């Protein structure tokens, strides 16, 4: 998914941030990952920050290292999609196993995202970035050498944890290292890297799998990270700016220990239920997960009452318009993640495309997505609030064309391009949602929305992906499955459009 970065707006009566020492700005994000930049933290007493730079070879090298780390994290979401059919054949991976290969990375990233950002503030952004990079690199090597689907899935979870430590620090270090025009250029390059990562991932995944280097099949899609990661680990300690963090505030460990199993208990049955025949334990697990979410709310309230900082602040949830934005950012990324997952299986299934050809088939879709997400701010401001429901309506109608045009050809790629065009409005949701957030809780608000977006992708792969796999198994045809999938995607996107209308109207009411 692509990202566009915006500086937090100032509220009347709220002191503006120090532009040279702010840990991070809220990120306007559309979709994989986006991986994604993440919120920084706002300490009560800022730790000594490195002197901001405006240019210079040292600053450019530091920026290159940070952006390359961000690029790897994004690449690993999309590059795996194209390798799924080859994985199925080589490792005899089940349908639920394929879903977990994709969802495991995003799931651990989503659950640990806010914690990763907080650790950067406590331990220092450079140290946390390099630690996350080391975990990510070792896990990538383990994924590339995995002997079976079970170990691959386990290593994907570890890889996501490394990304959750690494990527939140990228935006924080950019904000703390650059100022003025240099910062603007750095943010522009950051946006370009995130926007291009998905496109490159789809194409590079297809190229690597098709090349079948030394008979390695899918393994290079993971091993590609290893030499890059090692080079960054060698250069990083000398090139990235030093910071020592702020140790006065601890992590919300109780909240994390309750939230993590709650998410797993809800999501894993949705993924595994299809292969297991939906046994009773799936229902019991989901009920237990929902109950743990209730316990998580109680734990967070207690943490806040003790004067400590919870993972999700009640003040954030009370911000006008934020809850509708959460609904939109759960639904829309769900359709995007499911669309990439199911369409890849169809292109290499009934359409018999090579991995390279199937990867290139996504370029019109993702290019349209990037075009809208990077240029929408040039449109009149009065249009912005209505662009989201309009874009989702276009995407919903376009999803309905997936089934009738599932035979491939130019018209199929036109439809997928229209889907990308419609979903490209997702960065606007972040902008609208964060517009009335007080600056002191803006990092927490953006962190919540980013986490919801990642969980949305996981839920999309788990639910709509299961619809696709079930129909494929029953009909022995991915083309027939595309009809059912198209209707499911359209329904979810239409609901996102309706929720976006509620968000737009609340914004008008607040303005008046």
N, C-alpha and C positions, 0 to 999 in steps of 0.2 A: 504494500500500500504506500501511497505517497504522503508526504508531509509538507506543510507550509508553516513557517514559523512566524509568530507575531509577538510583539512586546505587550506585556500586560497593560491594559488601560488603567489610567489613574482615576480614582474615585474622589469626589469632593471630600475634603477633610482627611484624606489618606496621604501620608507623606510619600512622595515619589521615590522609586528605588534609586540607589546609587548605581549609575550605569556602568561603572567600572568594577563594582564588587558584588553585583547581584549574582546569586548562584545559578539562577536559571530563569527563563521566561516560560510561560505556559506555551505548549506546542499545539498548533492546530494540525490535527492529524486526520488523514483519510486512510483508514484501513490498516499490513502485514505486515507490523511489524512491524504493521508496521511496526515493523519492528522499529523500531521507533525510538525517537528521542523521548526522554522522560523528564518528569519534574525534578527540580532541585529542591533543596530545603531552604527555609528562611530562618536562620538562627537568630536568637535574640541579641547575641553579641557576635558579629561576624568574626571569623578567624582571619588572621593576616592573609591577605590575598597577594598573589604575584602581581608585579607591576604590569598593567595592560600594555600591549604593544600595538602599534599602528601598521607595521610592516616588518620587513627584515627576513633573512633566510631562516633564522631560528623559529620565528613565528610561523612561517610557511611550512617548515618541516613538521612542527607540532600539529598544525592543522591537517596536513596530509596523513599523519599517523592516526589522528582521531577519526577522520572521515573514512579511512580504509577499514578501521575497526567497525564503524557503523555499517559500512557497505557489506562486510562479511556477515553481520548479523541479519541484515535484510535479505541478502542473497540466499541464506539458508532456509528461508521460508519458501521462496518460490522455486529454487533450483531442485528441490526434492520432488515437487509435483510431477515433473516430466519423467522422473525415474521410477515412479510407482509401478507401472506394468512390468518393468524389468525386475524390480524387487520382488514382485509377486512370483515371477517365474523362477528366479534364482534361489530365493530363500523359502519358497513355498509358503509365502505369507498369506494369512487369512484376510478376509475383508476388514475385520475389526483391527487386525494388525496394521494394515495400510492406513487406516484412519488414525491409529495411535502414532505411527511414524510422523504424520503431519501434525496431529494435535498435541502430542507430547511436548514438543519443543515450545509451541505457543502457550500451552497450559502452564508449564513451569515458569516461563517468562512472565506471564500475566500475574500469577500468584505472588511472585517475588519482586515485581517491578518497583513497587513503592518502597519495599524494604531495601532494595538495591540503591535507590536514590538516597534514602536516609543514611545508609552506610557510607556513601560518598561524602556526605556532610560531616559525619562523625570521624571517620578514619582518614579522610583526605581523598579528593577526587582522583588524583594520579594513582595512588596506591590501589584504590578500589578498581579503577579502570584496568590496571595491569593484572590484578588478581583475577578479575572476570575474564580478561583476555586469555590468561593462562588456562583457566578452567575450560573455556570455550575451545581453545586449540587442542588440548589433550582429549577432550570429549569428541572433537571432530576426527582425530586420529582413531579413537576407539570405534566411532561409528563406521569409518571407512574399513576397519579391519574386523568388524563384527561377524562372528561365525553364524549367527542365526537372527531371526526376527525379534526374539525376546531380548537379547542383549542389545540389539540396535535400538529398540524402543527405550530401554533403560538409559542408554547413552544419550539419546535425544532429550530426555528429561534433564540430564546433567548439562547438556549443551545449552538448553534454554535457561538454566540457572546461571551459567556463565554469561549469557547475553544480558540477563537481568542485572547482573553486577556491572557489566561493561558499558552498555549503551546509555544509561542515565547520566553517566559522567561526561559524555561527549558534549552535550549542550552546556553543562555547567562549566567545563573547562574552556569552551569557546567564549562564554560570557565573561569569564574571569581573566582571559588572556588578551582579548581584543577589544578595541574601543573605536568609536567613530566610524569612518569609512571602512576600516579594516574589519570591524565587526559585521557591517552590512554585507561585505563581500563574503565573509566566512559563512554567514547565515544563508546567503544565496547558494554557495557551493554545497552546504549541508542539504538544502532542499533539493538540489539537482542530484546529489548522490542518492537520497532516499527515493526520489522519483525514478531514477534510472535503475536502481537496484532490482526492482521487480522484473523489469523488461530484460535486463541482462541475465537475471537468474533463470527465467524461462528459456531464453535462447542458449545460455551457457550449459544448462542442464541437458538440453537436447543434444548439443554438440558433443559433450563429454560422453554421454551414454551411447550415442551413435558411433563415436570413434572407437569405443570398446578397447581402450588402451591396454595392450598386453592381456586381453581377455578379462579385464577387470570389471566390465559392465558398469554397474551403478556406483561403484566405490569411489571413483574420482570426484563425484559431486560433494563428498565430504572431505576427501584427502586434499582437495584444492586449498582448503583453509590452513593446512598445517604449515607449509613454507611461508605463507603470508603471516600467520600468527607468530611463528618463530622470529621472523625479521622484525616485526613490531615489538616483540618482547625484548629484543636486543637493543633496538634504537630508542624505545620508549623511555627508559629511566634517565637517559641523558638529554632527551629532547623535550619531554613534556614538563610544564611548569610545576614546581613543588608547591604543595599546600599541606597543612597539617590537620585540617579539619577542626571540628568543635566537639569536644568530648563531654560537654555538659549535659547532653540529652541522650537517653538510651532508646533502644528499639522497643516497639510494642510486640514483644515475644508472645505473650498470651494471645493477642489478637491473631498473630500469624499462625500459631499452633491450632487455633480453632478454625480459621478461614480455610487453610490448606486442605484438611480432610473434608470440610464441607463441600468445597468445589469438586474434589475428586469423587466423593460419594454420589454426587449428582451427575457428573459428566461421564464417568467410566461405564455405568450401566447403559447409558444411551449409546455408547460405542460398542460394548461387548454383547449387549442384549440380542442383536441380530444373529450373531453366530451361535449364541447359546440357546436360542429358542425362547427368549424372554422368560426365564425362570423366576420364581418368587423372590429370590435374593435381589433381583434388579429393582423391584418395587420397594422392597425393604430398604435397600441402599439409598434410593432417592428420597424416601421419607426421612431417613436418618440424616441425610445431607441437609434437607430443609430445616429439620429441627436444630442442627448445628448452626445454621445461619441465624436462627433465633437466639441461640446462645452467644453467637458472635456479636450481635447487637447489644446484648446485656454486658458482655465483656468490654466492649468499646465504651459504653456509657460509664462503666466503673473506672476505666482508665482515665477518661476525661474528668470524672469527679475527683480523682486523686491529683489533678493538676498536671498529669502527664499527657503526652501527645499520642492519640490513638492512630491506627492506620487510616481510618475514615472518620473525619470529624463531623459531629452533628451539625456544626455551624455551616459546613459545606453543603450538606443535604438540604438545609433550609434556604439556600440561595434561590431566588425566584427563577424558574425556568430550568433549573439543573436536572430535576428528575425526569421531565420529558426528554431532555437531551440524552440522559442515560438510556432511556427506552429506545431512542433512535439509534444510538451508537451500539446498542446490543443487537438490533435487528439488521441494520444495513451491512455491517461487516460480516454477520452470519451468512448473508446471501453471497457476499464476495468470496469468502473462504470456501463455501460449498460449491460455488460456480467453478472455481479453479480446480478443485478436487475432482468433481464429477466430469467436467468437460475434458480434462486430461485423459481420464479412463475411457471416455467415449471416442476421442480422437484416435487413440491407439488401440481401441477395441474394434467396433464395427467398421470404422473408417480406415483401419489398417495403416495409419500414418506412422512414420518413423518417429523416434523421440525428437529428432531435430526438427522435423516438419511440424510436429504437434507443438513444440516450444515456440516456433516462429508464428504459428497460427494465433497466438495470444497477443502479438505485438500491436495490431490495430486496437484491440480492446484496452490494453494498458497504456498505449500512447494517448488514446482519447481521455482516459482517466487522468493521466498526468497533465494533459493540456488544460483541462478544466480546473483541476486542483491548483495549478500554478498561475492561472490567469484570471480567476473569477474576481479578484479584487479590483481589476480594471473596469468592471461594470459599474453602473451607477449604484450608489449605496442604498437607495430606496428599493432596489431589486433584490438585495442580498437575502432578506428574510424569506422571500418566496422562491428563491432558486432551489432550496433544498426540497420542498414538496414537489416542485416541478421536475427536478432531476430524478427523484425517486419514482415519480409517476412514469416518466420515460423509461426508466430501467424496468419497472414492473411490466409494462406493455411489451418491452423488448424480450423479457424472459419468456413470455408466452410464445415467442417465435422460435425458441430453441427446438421444441419438438418437431413442428412442421418442417423446419429447415435442417434437421439433424443429419440429413444425407450429405452435408458438406457443400462445398462450392463457395463462390464469391458472396452469395446472399447470406450464407451462414456467418461469414466474417463481418459482413455489414451489421448483422444483428448483434454480434458480440462487441463490435465497436460502439454501437448505440448503448449497450449496457455499460461500458466503460465511461461513455459520455455522461450518462445519468448518474452513476455512482461517484463521479468526480467531484460532486458538490459536498462531499463529506467534511472537508476542512472547514466549511462555513459553520457547521454545527458546533465545532469547538469554539469558534470565534463568538458565536451568539451565546453559547452556554457560559463562557467565561467573561462576558461583557459586564455583568453586574456582580462579579465575585470580588470581595474586598482583597486588596493586594496581599494582605498578610496570610490569607488562606489559598491564594491562587495556585501555588505549587501542589497543595493537597487536592484541589479541585481538578487540575489537569491530570494529576496522577490517577485519580478515580476514573476519569473519562478514558484515559489510555488503557487502564486495566480492563474496563468494561469492553472496550473495542477488541482487545485480544481474546477475552472470554467469549465474545460474540462469534469470532471466527471458529473457536473450538466447538461451540454449540452448533454452528452451522454445519461443520464437517460431521459432527456426531449425529445430528437429526436428519437434515436433508441428504447428507451423504448416505445414511442408512436407507432412506427411501429409494435412492438410486440403486444401491447394491441389492436391495430386496427385489425390486422389479427386474433388475438384470438377471438375478438368479432364477426368478419365476419364468421369465420370457426368453431367457438365453439371448438377449439382445440389448446392447447398450442404447440403441436407437429408440426402442420402446421406452426404456427407462428415462430418456431425455424428455419425453412428454410429461411424465409424472413429476420429474424434477423441475421442469419449467413452471408448472402450476404451483408447486411448493415455493419456489423462489419468488414468483410473482406475488403470491399471497403475503409472504413475509415482507416484501418490499412495499406493497400497498399499505400494509399496517405501519411500516416506518414512515411512509408519506403522510398518513393520517396523523401520526404522532408529531411529525414535523410541523403540520398545520397548527396543532395546539401550541407548540413551542413558538411559532411565529406570532400567533395572536397574543401570547403572554408577553412577548417582547414589545408589541405595539401597546398593550395595556400599561406596561411599566413605563414606557416612554411618555405616555400621556399623563 
